[in-house]
Amino acid sequence: MTKLEKMLINATQSEEIRVALVKNNHLYDLDIDCPLFDVKKKGNIYKATVTRIEPSLDAVFVNYGAKRQGFLPFKEIAANYLKTPADEGNDTKLPLNALIREGQELLIQVDKEERGSKGAALTTYITLAGCYLVLMPNNPNSGGISRRIEGDDRDELKATLNALELPEGMGLIIRTAGVGKGQEELQADLDMLCNQWQAIQQAYQRQLAPCLIHQEGDVIIRSIRDNLRKSIAEIIIDDQISYIKAKQYIEQVKPDFLPNLKLYNSAVPLFTFYQIESQIETAYQRQVLLPSGGALVIDRTEALVSIDINSAKATSGADIETTALNTNLEAADEIARQLRLRDLGGLVVIDFIDMGASKNQREVENRLKEALKADRARIQVGRISRFGLLEMSRQRLRLSLGETAQDVCPRCEGRGTVRNIQSHVLSIVRLIEEEAIKDKTAEVHVQLPVELATFIINEKRDFILNIEKRHHIQVLIIANPYIQAPQYTLTRLKEDNIGKHKKPSYTLIQEPTVALSRSPSAVDKQSEPAVKSLLQQPATKRHEIGIMKRLWHALFGTPESPESVEHTVHMVKPVAKHHDQVKPNNKPRQD
């Protein structure tokens, strides 16, 4: 049976837009964008200013308008920005301060998003992605054919690439979507990108730094642009406004695909209808179950991502070696899928179930490499060591799902465990005595979670009384219902800080002030880009339009009214006889 690939776009909730790629209802790629809460900067182009030169890091820091300054390595600075003295020979290695100066203006592009306390990684080597091509306007030494294109297609595209009219000093890459396209289509895409680059250069000359020059397209346009290939049979969108936006884009880059763009219209949610909602939930879980009964345990740390394979209930083999092999093969497929769904990047260490036979280890390695071929990220895979560990690295395309959709636990601070009550109380008691022996101490106030305070007041009462008698102080244990272990506060009061009128202990309970995380008002908002669109709108014959249509255009940026859209959309409605639609009882398919 032919495997049908579909792109499903769920845009009914403006706070979270989800794009899923599915093959026979099996989710294999996922992109989630939260435009109201997380402002994506990767791919954006800015006019920036050098603020600090760091020769020790071989890099400079630049102000491009964000709260944190960007990090620009020296190797990512194009030659046209470097000031080489005319009297120095070409072989002389000049210090960084002599090549670039503070206050110098640069045109930069965000290469990596901000992570934690680190600012964004930047580059001056600009890349502009089209539907079929990627233009590198100031990097003539780069270019070629996508590494995912092989065989005869690669040979044909090499000939086509040489025939394209590429301006001097630029580089060009043909994307996977360019397979099967003629020279005319590729040249049109190239001309559009060149026009875009010209508009960016003009905006760079006009605008004052720091300034947003060009903003990368939203998740819908970006996903269509990056995945508009032969294997995608349909693009289905469940929001009319998003459908109009996608329709306008496809009309200009690939009009023959328009019949495959459909507007979903059903009471059953789109992702529920295609049975992928539960598959998405696995990307948020620490443990992922395998078909045979085994499981993956995925942990993300500061240094690396660790993946452990457990056989658990797996008993598919005739012996322990066969069971280990079968479970590891299943795990290899699922690991490749989970890396894409979660967009995990950096160093990944996989702990496979031990196998005695070398041929079985090679089979698992080959299975993993084969499963990773579908990944757009650059990947390097090692071999299984004698300890059963396999090391690999994956390019970080964007922030991982965990970084964008999950917050660090405020109780354990991301460690996953908290200190038990007995151990924690003993450490607090020691700190109380440490504060008590200091000069002029009059009182020690300790705000504790209820369970810790209960333990101290009862099990450690005699010890606290002994501290008070020996050091002539008062220890006040305050049970605070607003905090949880391991949180506590310890305050030492000197003799001259004790007021004449002491407050009752229950009035000393501190109520925490908790700020809402990821509030829209706290988002680092961006200004409007100087160059707003990658596409040139085709000249169309304008007609007189009524007030309702003008209002629609003002609100949604398209001259089409809701009435006119209804005559052009391809609706996906639940019809019992159609393979890809919902039964009349509005229940999801079970095939």
C-alpha positions, 0 to 999 in steps of 0.5 A: 500500500502506498504510504500517504504523507500529509501535513496537518496544521492546527491553528484554532488556538492562537497561543499555540500553532502546531504543524504535524507531518504524518504517514498513514496516521503515524506522526514522524515530525512536529513543529510547535510555535507559541507566537504570543509567548515565545518570540522566535528569532532564528533566521531573522536578519538585523542591523546590529552594532559591535559593543564589545570585542573579546580576543580571548573568545575570538568573538565579538558581542553585538547589540541587535535589539534583544535584551541579551547581546548576541555572540558573534564568533570571528569565523562568522564575520564576512571579509567585507566587514574586516578592516585590514591595514594596507601596509600589512602583508597577507600572511600577517595575523592581526589581532581582532581589535585591528580587524573590527572596531567597537561601534561598527555596524553589521548585517547579522542573522540569528543562527541559534536561539538564546538558551538559558543565560546564553545570548543568541549565536549570530553570523554575518553569512546570510542565508535566504531560503526559498521554496526550492533554493537557499541563497547565500548572497555573501558566501560564494564559496558555499553551495551545491546540492542537498545531501539528501538528494542522491543518484540520477536526481543529483546529477541532473540538478548539478547540470541545472545548477550550472545553467542558472543565472547566479549573480557573482559573489553568491552561493546557492544550494538546491533543496530537496523540494527542487528535485524534478523541477525545471530550470525555469522554475528554479530560476524564478525562485532564484530571482525572487530571492535575489530581489529579496536580498536587494530589498534587505540591502536597501533597508540596511542602508536606510535604517538605524541600528539596532533594527529588525530588517527581515523576519523569518516566516511564521511556522505555517509558511515556513513548514510549507516552504520546507516540506513542499515536496512530491511525497506530501499528498495533502496539506490540511488546515483547520483555521480559515485565516491560516488557510487563506495565508497558505493559499496565497503563498502556494499560489505564488510558489507552486500553483499546481499544488492548490487542489491538495490544499484543504480546509478542514471543517468538522466538529471532531478536532483535526489531530483527534481525527487523525489519531495523533494527539496521543502520539504528540503527548509521548513527546512530553513524557520521560518514558516512551513505551515500545511495541514489544513491551520495552521502554525508552527513558529520555533525560535532558541534562545541561551536558547531554541527552541520555536515552536508556533502553529497558527490556521491561516486559519484552519477551519477543525473542527465543533467548535473551540475546534475541530479545535484546536485539529485537528491543534495540531495533525497535528502540533505534526507530523510536529514538530517531522519531523522538529526536525529531519530535522533541527537537533534541540537539547536542550530544546524545548518549544511548545506552542499548541493552547489552548484546554479545554478538558483534553482528547484532551491534552492527545491525542496531547501528545500521538500523539507527543510521537508516532511521536518522536519514529522514532527519533534516538536522546534521547528525554524526553517529558513533559505534556501540562501545564495549559498555553498550553505549552509543554516542551521537550528535544532532544539530540543534535546529531550534529550541527543544520542545522541553525548553519551549513548552515546559518549565523547570519544577519550582520545588526540585529546581529541575533535579527530579528529587528533593531531600527527605525530611529527616536529612533536611531537618538535621541540616537546618538544625545545624544551621540554627546553631551556627547562627546562634553562636554569632555575637549579639544574636537575639533570635533566629526565625526559621520559616519551614514547610508544615511537615518540616516544622512539625518534625522539628517541634516534636522530634527535635524539641529538646535539641532546640531547647538546648541551643536556646539555653546554651546561647541565651537566644530564642528560636522561633519555628514558623510553619509556613503553609505557602512553601514546600520542601526543600524551601525554607528561610532562616533569619538572624535578628540581633539584639538591637533589632528586637522591637519592644512590642513583638508580633505573634509568630503566626503574623510572621508567615511570609506569603510568596509572590509568584509571577506568572511564567511566560506571560504575554506581557513579559515576552521580548516583543519585536518591532516590525521588520523593514522587509516584510515579505519574501514574496512579491505580490503579483499584479492583479486587476483591482475592482471596486470593493464594498465596505465589508470587503475593505474591512475584511482586508484591513483586519486580515491583510487579504482582499478576499472576503469570507464569502469569496473564500468559500468558493475557492477552498477545498473542504474536508468534511466527514463523509462515511464513504471516504477513506480520509474522513470521519464517520457520521457519528463524529468518532475518530477512525480506527483503521 
